Amino acid sequence: MAMQTFAGDPGAFRRFDLNRVPSPCFVVDETRLEANLRILADVQARSGATVLCALKAFSMWELAPLVRRYLAGVCASGLWEARLGREQYGGLVETFSPGYKVDEMDEIIRLSDQIVFNTAAAKDRFLPRIRGSGKAVRVGLRFNPGLAVGDDPKYDAAAPGSRLGTPLEHIDAAALQGVDGLHMHTLCEQDLAPLLAIWNHIAPRIRELAPQLQWINFGGGHHITRSDYDRAGLIAFLQRVNAETGLHCYLEPGEAVALDAGILVGEVLDLVENDGLNAVLDVSATCHMPDVLEAPYRPALLNEGGQTRVRLGGPSCLAGDVIGRYAFADAPEIGTRVAFLDQAHYSMVKTTTFNGVRLPALAIWNSETDTLRVIRQFDYQDYRGRLS
Ligand SMILES: Cc1ncc(COP(=O)(O)O)c(C=O)c1O
């Protein structure tokens, strides 16, 4: 796959002084986050659907009260996210995992309002535990629509051979016993058209199954807060599905919640001349932005531009811990601060301490009032505590 560069929208970060925070540091602009949340709340209100925040993408729980003000709840990928959702966010907690551990299920039942299973067999295994708990928990089954509409199979749960979701054609009356809703998730950073294509593909079967069901969840991957996303079309689509099938619709975006809401600030630690200039940063692709290597993609750099080309890389031992080559007006010096755009989602949640590299601090900035709070700094104990 070609190395993609995402433009990223610097927004108010254009005027943020990078020296105001320790380095490295994730800085989230709560004003931008709230703007995204307003858009999602508007979709929720006008469509009649329920919109949940996918914690796997963005779970900076200090901002949970803000998220909760706009969205109905969260979707969790398993026990720990369900617990974070219940303890910090409140509202509706939906849990989906492709594989549940037997010894975690009772706590998941206690924490969740809605539990989605990947297969009918898993549902049958755990349904007696749910019923036995005496708690009214909605039960969902994840289906695989069988139509791959993504560019990269790594990010398309409907790609051939996928383990994610039961193929729709295998979902019969027995599979639906004890189930009140269906769930799918196959999109990734997509506009409305791929969702409509999937719906056209699955609608005949969903209409047949709908009388036995109460809800359908269209997962995440909808880039709803991107400026060119067809939000009116999405609202009309959700209303139409509800009108045609009687099913209540759910969406569970993650990336769209925190799109362009955060940066990762770093600084230059050393410079190496080798086939051009290399700068060693205290920000690492492998430790702090693993999607840069996994996707791969080249994150946009705040205020990039100029004639000097510099390869930016991390302090780890991995030769490939290279973030990308960037243009600078002046050659960076030791101590020069840099910031990568659009790092609030899927970076903060994925960091590691490989090589004992320091975890970025966490800060919240309000671009309207200019208030800044460094809410967490990590130290040796955090690294040591993950090992034994
Ligand atoms: C089941 C499920 N729901 C929601 C999401 C959130 O997707 P996104 O952050 O792309 O909106 C994901 C992402 O992988 C997912 O697997």
PDBQT file of the ligand as one rigid body, heavy atoms in Angstrom, charges set to zero:
ROOT
HETATM    1  C1  LIG A 401     -16.811  -2.740  16.481  1.00  0.00    +0.000 C 
HETATM    2  C2  LIG A 401     -16.262  -1.373  16.252  1.00  0.00    +0.000 A 
HETATM    3  N1  LIG A 401     -17.043  -0.306  16.481  1.00  0.00    +0.000 NA
HETATM    4  C3  LIG A 401     -16.598   0.955  16.294  1.00  0.00    +0.000 A 
HETATM    5  C4  LIG A 401     -15.311   1.198  15.851  1.00  0.00    +0.000 A 
HETATM    6  C5  LIG A 401     -14.853   2.621  15.665  1.00  0.00    +0.000 C 
HETATM    7  O1  LIG A 401     -14.478   2.874  14.361  1.00  0.00    +0.000 OA
HETATM    8  P1  LIG A 401     -13.958   4.324  13.919  1.00  0.00    +0.000 P 
HETATM    9  O2  LIG A 401     -13.024   4.795  14.952  1.00  0.00    +0.000 OA
HETATM   10  O3  LIG A 401     -13.299   4.080  12.612  1.00  0.00    +0.000 OA
HETATM   11  O4  LIG A 401     -15.162   5.191  13.797  1.00  0.00    +0.000 OA
HETATM   12  C6  LIG A 401     -14.460   0.121  15.581  1.00  0.00    +0.000 A 
HETATM   13  C7  LIG A 401     -13.094   0.324  15.083  1.00  0.00    +0.000 C 
HETATM   14  O5  LIG A 401     -12.338  -0.551  14.832  1.00  0.00    +0.000 OA
HETATM   15  C8  LIG A 401     -14.945  -1.209  15.789  1.00  0.00    +0.000 A 
HETATM   16  O6  LIG A 401     -14.161  -2.277  15.578  1.00  0.00    +0.000 OA
ENDROOT
TORSDOF 0
